[in-house]
Amino acid sequence: MELLVNVDVDDLEKAVDFYTRAFGLTVGRRFGGEAAELLGGTAPIYLLLKAAGTPAARDLPQRRDYGRHWTPVHLDFVVPDADTAVQRAVAAGAVLEGDIRTHDWGRIAVLADPFGHGLCILQFLRRGYDEISG
């Protein structure tokens, strides 16, 4: 199985600029003016141009809204230094939503990208999630 990550945005160039500056990703391919493939993580991220207010899916009543919104699915970026990564992401346009928190497994910062999508920056400490696994 292969994992592909798709992120809807209402401004493709702004999204490419944000994700490349914030996380050091690079553009692999472009698909006309409709999508861009970003490489550099463990799975490619595809930015998909979708206008605000358009249907989220053909048979759903929800419309795309790029104000800050909550969803149970989000992106986690695992980095060696959370402080540096947060500074870089905020400088690129992310919004930090609270302090960086430290847990037994590591550090976490909760942010939103310029399109309202939640994302986290994680820095594993010691054995990472193995610190809390049974």
N, C-alpha and C positions, 0 to 999 in steps of 0.2 A: 504494500500500500504506500502511496505517496500522499503527503499532506501539502495542500496549497492554501494559502491564506488570502482571502479577498476582503478588501476594505473599500466601501463606497465612499466617494468624496464628491463635492460639488465644484471643485476647482483642481483639476489634475496637476497643473504646474505648481500650484501652491503646495499640494500634497507631496509631489516629488521633492520639492525643495525642503519641506519639513523633514521627511523621513530620511533623506540623504544627509542633511546637516545634523539632525538630532541623533541618529544612530549609526552613521557611517555606512549606510547601505549604498549600493551602486545600481544604476539603471542597467538591467540586462537587455530587455527588448522593449520597444514601444509598439503599440497596436493602434496605429493611426492616432487620432486625438482622443480615443476612447478609453485607453488603458495603458498602464506601464507596469513592467515587471521589475521588482527590486530584489537584488541579491546581496548576500553577505551574512545572512542568518542561516539557521539550520533548515528553514523552509522558505521558499520564495514568497514574497508578498506581492499581490497584484492590486494596484490601485485602479478602481473602476469609476469612471466618470458617470455619475448619476445625479440628475438635477434635484434640488430640494423640491419637495411637494409631489414628486412622482410616486406612483404606487411602489411599496416595498416588494411586493410580489403580485402576480396577476390576480390571484383570488383572495387577497387580503385587503382589509379596509385601511390598514396603516399606510401613512405616507412618510417618505423620507424627511427627516428633520435633522439638521446639522447643528442645532443648539445642543448644549450638554445634555446627554441622555444616559440612562443606565441600561446595561444589557448584561445578562449572565455570562456572555462570552466576551473575552477581551484579550489583548496581546500582553504577554510578559516578555520583557527584554532582560536576559540574565547578563550581568556585566561584572567585571572585576572590582569596580569602584563606584558605588551608588552615588556618592556626592558629586563626582566628576560627571557622571552620566546625567544626573538631574540638572546640573548647571548647563550642560550642553543642550539637553532637550528643552529647557525653559528658554534659553537663548534662541532656539530655533522656532519657538512659538507655542510650546506646551504650557499648560497651567498646572502647577503643583497644587494638589488638593490636600494639604496637611503636611505635617512633619514626616521625615523619614523615620520609620519605626524599626526597632531591633527586636528580633525574636530569637529563640534558641537555634533556629535553622539559618537565620541570616537577617538581612535588612531589606525593607520594602518601601518604595515611594509610589504613591498613587497619583496619577496625572490624567489629564485629558489632552488629546491632540487638538489642533485647530478646527476639527470637524465635529467635536463633541464626543468622540469615541474615547472610552476609558482605556488606559493602559497602565502597566506597572513596570517599574524598574526594580529588579531583584539583584541582590548581592548575596550569594551563598557564603556562609561562614562554617568553619570546621567541616562537618560531613553533610552540610546542606540539609535537605529534607530527611536524610537518614537520622538526623538528631531527634526527630519526633516520630519516626516510624516504629511500629510494634515489633 
